[in-house]
């Protein structure tokens, strides 16, 4: 895809970035504080993520200067730096009614429906963008999930050590394969782990699946489609002709190998990776502009899975493909296309503040990278140190500096409703890459000639 990133200060950035990834992977940094959370107020990870990425940053940026404990004077007696402050409200009453945005004073204020309540004031930037107002409305209607509490923030209290001991930051270790009582049931080491746990709970394995059930399962697992009737019939006949379990295992293994070699394998499992990296062919948000070459990144994912590219190489190409060495034009094009991971994603291309857009793009890239590659939400540290994960606001700023020193080419057009247009990065002309748009255009012209 021609939606790429072109690194500036390339070697310096990639070294710093690799070092930061290493720090997060082994959990060397310690958390600075722990926030007390009552057991009955536990929230889902999705709820917390939405609040930390969509709601809290806006409150901090637009509201805390007048409505927080750090303000010189708390305006209107309203504090917005805690959950209780929002629910209890100030001089005018409760700021929100969880589950009912239309009856919440906060929505009345940020919607600018009443001049007496309109917030934020013009000196703080005036009315919020429509998509931000939508986020607040959805947040309140869905219950106003808020992980903040009024309880005191404790000074470490061992949080750093707890963070280091968290399972996600431990190095991989070899384990001894269990020896269950009826080991003859298992054909693979992983089966013995399952059987040992069954026996520990005084349970027994169910009967083996029928040949056709087994065939359907492996087809759906590997390519997402059922086998054709002729394939099922041939498999059943071959199975019936077997006289030993070893022969049955052999014909089953051949089916697995054929499915792994099928192009449908990459298509099926590529969809899962596209979900992880928030793949879409348009920007979304307040103005939905197309990414005209997003399909190249999609095909890169499918081709990589079908070619069995090592996972570490797969990740490296998507993070810094434009910095990797290439021996051929085709390889160079592949590396550039891989960085489409950083170019796609939601963007406010109609934002009137280019600097704000750049910061938000970097934040979204950090969020996609940390969740997709590390399984943690680094973007929360944009506003505060993580309370349990060993990630600080300083760590976030260091990574943001790398992305902000990188030029992102996402390739959308400009115009009245697209102020922040972006160019495309040209791929090597001799890479012999297919151009779907050109083929479609030619086909359409041919049809018109025939008419």
Helices and strands as residue ranges (DSSP letters): E 5-7, H 10-26, E 33-35, G 39-41, H 45-50, I 51-55, H 56-62, G 75-77, H 83-88, G 101-103, H 105-110, G 122-124, H 130-141, E 153-155, H 159-165, G 167-169, G 183-185, H 189-200, H 211-222, H 229-241, H 245-260, H 263-276, H 294-306, H 311-320, G 321-323, H 329-338, H 340-343, H 354-369, I 370-374, G 378-382, H 393-404, E 406-408, G 429-431, H 436-450
